[in-house]
Amino acid sequence: MPLKEYLDRLSDEKRTALIGRKTSDVRHAAFTEKRVVHAGLSGRLIAPEEYQNVWHRAMRMPPDGERTYTVYIHIPFCQTKCLYCGFYQNASRQEIEDVYIDDLIAEIERDAAMPHLKNANIKSIFIGGGTPSSLSVGNAARLLAAIRENLNLCTDYELTFEGRIHDLVPERIETWLSGGVNRISLGVQSFDTILRRRVGRIEPREEVLARLTLLKRWDVTVIVDMIYGLPGQTLDLWMKDIATLLEASIDGMDLYQLNVFPHGDLARAVQAGRVPPCADIAGQADLYHAARDFLTTHGIERLSLCHWRRDPRERSLYNTLAKTGAVVYPFGCGAGGNVGGISFMHHRSIEVYHEAIARGEKPIMMMEQQKPKKLRSVSNEIIAGLEKGFVDLHRLTSLDTRLEELRILLCIWRKNGLMYEENDLYHLTADGEFWYVSMTQSMVECAEILMCA
Ligand code: SF4
């Protein structure tokens, strides 16, 4: 369907949600809200009774050789629950963890014997959670050994282990690194002691910095996640955190916008007055821009709009590849991934996961047939470009000439102050950057309208 016709048919409300609105305050009000947490296409749901057959069919095929292959492994345990978290699953308990690692290794061994994974060269592995660093030394060593023994890692592989500052002690660090880990991603969120404790983080600022320094005695890439918009986080506190990033012993940092889940613990704590309010979306925009300007002024390199590096050893392979169409083989309770044109999520209940593994099944909770390959390529191209702040219209039209009509959307955004154009490259303006996730989702949806409707 022609894009203009599609846009004209939308109600004012839907049209504004899709393309935003004309305003003199682009930075704070170009969109009313962030449209999605992650931009992308959604597929066609597959009936539960077909999950195992569809999965086996995909894994019996050889890998196509053109794709990049990655692995995601989920560790669903945390020692404590952070106030803002919408993904907490289980408290750490040794006996449950022991059984879980047995199951996880069984799942890895089983899938690694299937043609698709057996013949794939794995570029990047991300062990996330939850809190992987909370695993006992013995269980971490067993899991890492299973990865090395069963998966074909590329020589320049990236193996990330996610964790908390609390777990940075020599014995654990030695175990991770001797097991093949070469990148550690830490959820610091803030260096401010009061703010950290308000959201459930234990160590004071001095301890966080001391443990980062300790970790950097080893030859490993270290990155930290920071969150803006935490309860009671003023611009002043945030900028102290950003300045600290330039002194801390780290190679890179992700700056994430806080998502407040409507009925989550944080929303309830704010409502009950137990913690101060969080920044609204306009306040988050100010925090984003202050950090962006500071880091840019100090010459810090930006790998994507929210990811920065101080040292070239930081590559951020997994995040980049997983968002732009790489195959992701998922393992563990609550993991998600895609292979052979299907995407799927695993059960989040550890008991249901255990029973599925015991039956010899892939523990699938939800499965979708992904959109056609060509549309996926276009979507990946849009996502990859806007993650870095631009849309290459010439490249998109070389994939499908119908996408020339995306110029309508890009011109609206140019007039609205969200983009500027240079030789068919449309760049986000500084004010437009904060809205890039919503804009990416809108572009992907419009591309789908043009190619499929
Ligand atoms: S450590 Fe991560 S997964 Fe666990 S509760 Fe905190 S934010 Fe959630």
Boltz pocket constraint, residues with backbone or C-beta under 6 A from the ligand:
constraints:
  - pocket:
      binder: B
      contacts: [[A, 77], [A, 78], [A, 80], [A, 81], [A, 82], [A, 85], [A, 86], [A, 87], [A, 88], [A, 129], [A, 130], [A, 131], [A, 187]]
      max_distance: 6.0
